[in-house]
C-alpha cells in the first residue's frame, strides 16, 4: 500500500518528544537537507515543492534551537 500523504517522510516535532541528543538533531537536519537537495537535483532549483521548503524551515528551526538552547546553555561542543 502506498502512503496517501504527499509528504510521507515528515519528521516528528520536538513537542512530541521528551529529549533528543545532538546526534539525533544533526541527523534530522541532514534528512531535511537531503530531501531538499534531491528535489533540486531532480526538478531544478526553481521547482522545489512546498515540502522541500518546509524541510528547510524545519532544518533552520532545529539548527537555531541547537545554537540558542543547547550550545547556548553549554551543553554541547
C-alpha positions in Angstrom: 0.0 0.0 0.0 1.3 3.4 -1.0 1.3 6.3 1.5 -1.6 8.7 0.9 0.2 11.7 2.3 2.1 13.9 -0.2 5.0 14.0 2.3 5.1 10.5 3.9 8.5 11.1 5.5 7.8 14.0 7.8 9.8 14.4 11.0 8.3 14.2 14.4 8.3 17.6 16.1 10.2 18.4 19.3 6.9 18.8 21.1 6.2 15.0 20.7 9.5 14.0 22.4 10.9 14.4 25.9 14.5 14.7 24.8 16.8 14.4 21.8 20.5 14.3 21.7 23.0 16.1 19.5 23.4 13.2 17.1 19.7 12.9 16.6 19.4 16.7 16.0 22.1 16.6 13.3 20.5 13.5 11.7 17.2 15.3 11.4 18.9 18.3 9.8 20.6 16.0 7.3 17.4 14.3 6.4 15.7 17.7 5.8 18.5 19.0 3.7 18.8 15.7 1.8 15.2 15.9 0.7 15.6 19.5 -0.5 18.8 18.7 -2.4 17.2 15.7 -4.0 14.3 17.8 -5.3 16.7 20.5 -6.6 18.7 17.8 -8.5 15.6 16.1 -10.0 13.3 19.1 -10.7 15.7 22.1 -10.7 16.4 24.8 -8.1 13.4 26.8 -9.1 11.0 23.9 -9.0 11.2 22.6 -5.4 7.9 21.7 -3.7 6.4 23.2 -0.7 7.5 20.1 1.2 11.1 20.9 0.4 10.5 24.5 1.6 9.1 23.1 4.8 12.1 20.8 5.2 14.4 23.9 5.0 12.2 25.6 7.7 12.5 22.6 9.9 16.3 22.3 9.5 16.6 26.0 10.3 14.5 25.7 13.4 16.5 22.7 14.6 19.8 24.5 14.0 18.6 27.6 15.7 17.4 25.5 18.7 20.8 23.8 18.9 22.7 27.1 18.9 20.4 29.1 21.2 19.2 26.4 23.6 21.7 23.6 23.7 25.0 25.2 22.9 23.9 28.4 24.5 23.5 26.6 27.8 26.9 25.0 27.5 25.5 21.5 26.9 27.2 20.9 23.5 30.5 21.4 21.8 
